[in-house]
């Protein structure tokens, strides 16, 4: 339907079929569950190699269960000025980042001597080697780093990726492709942990069905449960979201238990649903589109 609309209204051929990406991959590469694939930049995972560096800004998050360290390589970015780096540092602070470490790659053949950065002296040779190899760094690149909680790194570095990717400078370097880039994002987590209240909460809502193979771990390992949930994404906007719903009372009750909703509370709040499910319901699911968002994008407006 979406392909038909874009073809009919704008004579735009969208990919057929749309690419499909698991949520885990989207977060690992782009820090976003609605990645803008027009931006040709992605994260490099560095958490494992930063565990034993002297630089506490990196080793602290690297040794935390809830921490992450990533690099974002910007090809040709060594020409970015110090004042622009300062602006980017201010920008990521909006998302909770305490700073923005960076390394300019002047002469990769010279090893650490060919690097320009205030942090290189605090990184051992193996860490420097891993950064350069994993990012695929070349002479003239800059590498920005995010090191904090997983959420702060994903939010801050994900926003920085998009900001740099949409800049005029980036287009001139071929880091942005002017196109329509649709995507299905699938396999969302069922639950996320609420630190403040020390309990699991539903990522979308408590009526989304878990994947069949994860039914057995709802009780024991809710953090590893994936949902039958899916979003349609286009150029960094979520334009549709949906799920397959729970249609068995036994599964719905188990999800409530994972959320620490006891039997009496569940009956008081959702008794109408649990009772109805006991009589039998067919498997069912669907998707809801943001028609206003789709029209906004098609008209080239800045916002809804």
Residue, then its C-alpha position, 0 to 999 in steps of 0.5 A: x500500500x505504501x509503495x503504491x501511494x508513493x508511486x501513484x502520488x510522487x512517482x517514487x519507486x520504494x524498495x520491493x520488498x522493504x529491508x528488514x532489520x532487528x531492533x538489536x542491530x538498529x540500536x547497535x549500528x545507529x543508536x535508534x529504532x528508526x534509523x535514517x538510512x540515508x546517512x552513510x555512517x554507523x557506530x563501531x562497538x568498542x566496549x570490550x577493548x576499553x575495559x583496561x585503559x587508563x582513561x576512566x571516561x572509557x573504562x568506567x562505562x566499559x566495565x559497567x553492566x549498563x555501559x557502552x563505548x562506541x566510535x563514530x568514524x567520519x570519513x574526511x572529518x579531520x578538516x572539521x575545526x575545533x570550534x565545530x567540535x565544540x559545537x558538537x560537544x554542546x549538542x550531545x550534552x542535550x542528550x546527557x553526554x558529559x563530553x565528546x572525545x575525538x581522534x583525528x587521523x592524520x597519518x595512519x601509517x605512523x600509528x599513535x604518532x600520526x593521531x591528533x587527540x587529547x585522549x590518545x596518551x591515555x589509551x594503550x597500543x592495543x586499544x589504539x590499534x583496535x579503534x583504527x582497525x575496527x572503524x576502518x579509519x583512513x588518513x584525514x578521518x575523525x573518530x568521535x566517541x560516546x562512553x556512558x550508559x547505553x541509553x545516553x550513548x545511543x541517544x547522543x551518538x545517534x543524534x550526532x550521526x544524524x546531525x553530521x549526516x544532514x550537514x551540507x559538508x556531509x553531502x559534499x563528502x558522499x556521506x548522505x544519499x538523497x533517496x527514500x529509504x524504507x525499513x521494517x524494524x522487527x523483534x523489539x524487546x518485550x520489556x525494559x527495566x525501570x531502575x527507579x521502581x526496580x521492576x520490568x515494564x512493557x516496552x510497547x504495551x502489555x498486550x503484545x505477544x512474545x515470540x513463541x520461542x520466548x514463552x518459556x523464559x517470560x518468568x525467568x529472564x524477561x529481559x531476553x524476551x522479544x515481542x512480535x512487534x514491528x515498525x515501518x520506518x522511512x528516512x528516520x521517521x516511524x510511519x507505522x507501528x504494530x504488533x501481533x496481540x496476545x490471544x490466550x489468557x494463560x500467556x496474558x496472565x504470565x506477562x502480567x506476572x512478569x510485570x509484577x501485576x498480581x492476580x487480584x490486580x490483574x483481575x481488577x484492571x483487566x478482568x474483562x480482557x482475561x475473561x474474554x480470552x478464556x472463551x477463545x480468541x483468534x490470533x490477531x495483529x495489525x498496524x497503525x499508520x501515522x497518515x499525518x507523518x506520511x503526508x508531512x514527508x511527502x510534501x517536504x514539510x519540516x514538521x507535522 
